[in-house]
Amino acid sequence: MKKYLFFATVALLFITAYGCGGKKDATVPDTAPTNLTVTANVSADSSGNVSFTATATNAVSYDYDFGNGVFQTVPSGNVTYKYPSSGNYTVNVVAKSAGGKTASQSVQITVTVKLSLVWSDEFNTPGSPDASKWGYDLGGGGWGNNELEYYTSRTDNAFVSNGTLKIIAKKESYGGSNYTSARLLTKGLYSFQYGRIDVSAKLPATTGTWPAIWMLGNNISTAGWPACGEIDIMEQNGSNKNIIYGTMHYPTQANPNGDGGTTQVSSAVSAFHKYSAIWSATSIQLLVDDVVYYTLPNSSKLPFNQNFFMILNLAIGGNFGGSVDPNFVSDQMEIDYVRVYQ
């Protein structure tokens, strides 16, 4: 028994030493990809579809960076990607060999995406705002911003005439507040994810008024604010009526007042201007009269990838409205249309 055990042990050591590790496997030569070519065929139907073909000698896969924050690994090199919005994009392709060596090449493309109008209110029917499109937030109490108004659903504070919606703030005693106004919203009636939002509006001139065109995530009642996300397409400061603010609020923002930008609009109180947001999975752009003045890179880590609803309101005073003109009697935000394109 001991002799058998001795020979078995020797045999096992022999196999281990020579059969498994006595001779190393030859390393497979790895050659970097060469002759990489990338072609792009942009669809002429304005659908946003672009067909890419990448070929290279010694390549086994291709990593695509579509130039808008979207990446994809394509073993064959052939892929069709649908861009969600128009623009000029730099597409980078990295070809990889079996051993991980790489070669890269970039191509420039111009994509045109035709958007369709999916929802709008042109405010052409006189009287109360369309109840199938707009509801109301009601009450006072400051609304988390020390605002001074009481929001009502009366036609005294919101009505349609001559093709525009008027949201009217008044100095009057109502519900324990010294001012009244209106806050209209599409919550429970219409919400959407991604697209372009255009709102044509003329803003109030009185010091202390605070008009806003903005959006909140549908999950605000469960997630709370700012976890639901907030997109402020337009806010006008109470004291400087020629500066337009656009702001994003979300949990991880570094700035406690939100991330955003401003732009100068010298005729904001005397003329209609188009206040817009272009919202996709990769970015949110804010515009005035089709000129971009702020862009937030979007990602799956932010709350801007769900349905949002729209809000139109005119606040009085508060943290952003500031001191109200002591001679204030009444003023309004006038809206020509609200349009959503996708």
Protein Blocks (a to p, Z undefined) as FASTA:
>chain_A
ZZmmmmmmmmmmmmmmmmmmmpccddddddddehiacdddddfklnopacdddddehiab
dcddehnopacddfkopacdddfbgcddddddddddfkopacddddddddddddddfbdc
ehlagcjddfklbccdedehhnonopabdcdfbfklocceehiacdddddddeehiabdc
ddddfehkacceeiaddddddddfbehiacddddddfklmmnopaklopadfbacdfklm
mbccdddddfklmblnbpadddddfklmmcccdddddddfkbccddeehiafbdcdddfk
bcklcccdddddddeejjknopadfkbfbdcdddfbdcddZZ
